Amino acid sequence: MKKGEQMAIPHLFRCPISLELFTDPVTLSTGQTYDRSSIEKWLAAGNLTCPVTMQKLHDPSFVPNHTLRHLIHQWLQMGSSSGHHNFDLDNYLTKIDSFSVLKLNLESPQTSMETKLQTLENILLLLSQEPSSISCLLQLGFLPLLLQQLFGKAAECYKFSLEYDKFFQDGLSCISRMVLPGQMESLNMLIEESKLEAFISLFEQGNYIIKKSLCHLIDVISSSPETKDLCSHLGKNYRILNGIVMIILQDSEASDPGIRTLSGLCSLESNRESVVQSGAINGLITYILNAERREKSLAAIAMSRIEELLVLESAKEGVVKHPNGVQALVKMVFRVSDHEGSESAVNSLMILCCDSLEVREEAISGGVLSQLLLLLQSQCSNRTKTKARMLLKMLRSKLADEDRHV
């Protein structure tokens, strides 16, 4: 291209390393796109980071960015068609220019907070009104850019205020819509100490809307093998865990996301001891006791997490020492409207009753025998009924033994 033409290259079509028009765009695991020859030289020189984000590359491989290549091809065709202007071409050029402006507004340290807020609102509008834009925004590296803005050095400039809250609320909303299968690797930048600290601080100090969004993000992180190491980092951080437990105990609008998040972190076995030590048993029991006001399926999830954690002595102790711990389990044995959580409740009581006479007595006085009989007469699964009979037999035999000793 001639020099005059080169000046007109859209910002999004320039390689961040060479600043030249992309000829063979490829995308790294961080979501950033470079010209193949430029990034190959960078890596060949022994660099193990992403040139733009400076994030350590756990996976230095890259994939062709076909979307960007197609956009550039269209742009070049327009430039070679003399005097050919129609609505579609004008609309295309407007969109490319719009994406360029959005990205520059977020990247530039000189951009005012007001402009950044407007930029995020425009991105949210694009995501809601033009779902097809998601692919383009992802290919152009908006996801790692947003993560960098929210949890990178730029975040240190912002103080907690209405504007600050709005910036993070909208930014997290954008991220939640962009985190799709195949895009999870970008989230691994949060393992970096400074970004993890920013994440934790935001979780501790943000409003309940921000906390809900962060809970959703942790839940997404917990669900992907690509972010297993990050899940492990979060699941062993007591500040994060304590924050999640507090959200559940407050019985607020964020309690449901809190349960999902805690459940996700428990999916990694190595996290479970830390989860228990953070007071999670107290949070799970409290949620179950308030289940009438909460989502029923989540009460069942809370119950299954307790069952899962009872392989740990610390979890058993947490249930037994809770003033209403055993009663919460008895409550979940049989619920009139459904049987979600019944099997987990029966299994959990069997574990605890085997170990403790005190638990057996508390369960019986709490009405577990009648709950089990009702469960056996219900339409629950055969497996649940089998386990209910086993628990009923255990409790009756223990009662008979105690009567003989009396």
Phi, psi and omega in degrees: 000148177287162185300317181297323179289324182298326180296337183270003180297126176303144182307321183291344182264006180258137174292130181298340181271305184273340185064014177261165176300133176303135171250328179215077184291132176229151185245132177279172179296340179282351181094354180276144182249139180222163172287139186307312183297324182291314182288329177295320177295319180299313181289323180296334179282001177096005178284135182241026180233164174281124186303326182276309185272343185062019177285138179296134182270102175289334178227105184281002181286164178216163182234149178300138178263087185293326180298311181294320178301319180295318180298318180294320179300317178298317181297318179294322178297321178298319181294332183271351181264096186295129176066013182264096180233121173226180186300317182297318180293317179298318179296319179298311181297323178296318181294316179298317178297321179297314178298320179299316180295317180301314183292318179297320179299323180282324185285324189288128177290345180275350182293133180287160178298322179301317180292320179298318179297317178296323179296316179295322177297321179294321178294317178299321178297317178299315183294326182274323184268334180229078181307332180294342180288339183302312181301316181295316180298321179294314181295333180270007172083024181289329182295305177298329178296316179294319178298320179296319181294319184280327186236004179265199184297329182300328182295335182293340182283341187265141177252156180292122181196179178299318179295316180300312180300316181297320179301313182285324177300311181291321179298318179291326176297318177298314182298316182299330180277341182263343182283090181247164175309133182095351181247004187293331184304327181301329182293341183293349175296341180289348176292331180304138189306314183294321181287323177296320178296319178297319179299313182295316180299319179294321179295323182284323190253346183289163177286178187294332178293317178295317180299318178298317181294320179292323176299316179299319181295318178296320179299318178296316179301320182290341187269354186242134176295337180293337183243030182298317180296320178294319177301319179295318178298314182292322183286352177246005180265112186292334178293318176294311183298316179298322178296319179295316180298319179298320178300317181292317182294331181288348177053046182256189178295341181271359182297319180297311175300327179298318178295317179299319182294314179299320179297318180297317180294329178289344180296338177264114187304324182293346180272344196294321179297317178296319179300316179294316181297337181280355180096019184297326180300318178300316179296316181295318179294317179301319179297316180297319181295333179260020190299334181299331182263359184245180179286123187300320181296330179285329175297322177294321177296317178300319180294318181292329177292321177299313178303316181297321184280345184289000171289344180263134179299325180296327178288317177302314180298321180297319179291313184296321183280342178292132183305329181239021185298306181295321180297325178296320179292318178300319180301326184276353181297314180218121174238134189303318188283335182197178180238018178295127179091350183299313182298317179296322179294316179297314179299317181296318179293324177298317180300313184286323182290330178297327187268340192218125173295322180300318179293319179301314181296319181293320180294317180294315179293337179276359175095021183294329181296314179293325177297318179294320179296320177296319180298320180293336180268358185269184181264027180288172183292157178297325180296318179296319179296320179300315181290326177296319178296321180298316180293319180298317179296319180298313182294320181292321180292323178294320178296318180296319179298317182294321179296321180295323181287336177283000000 
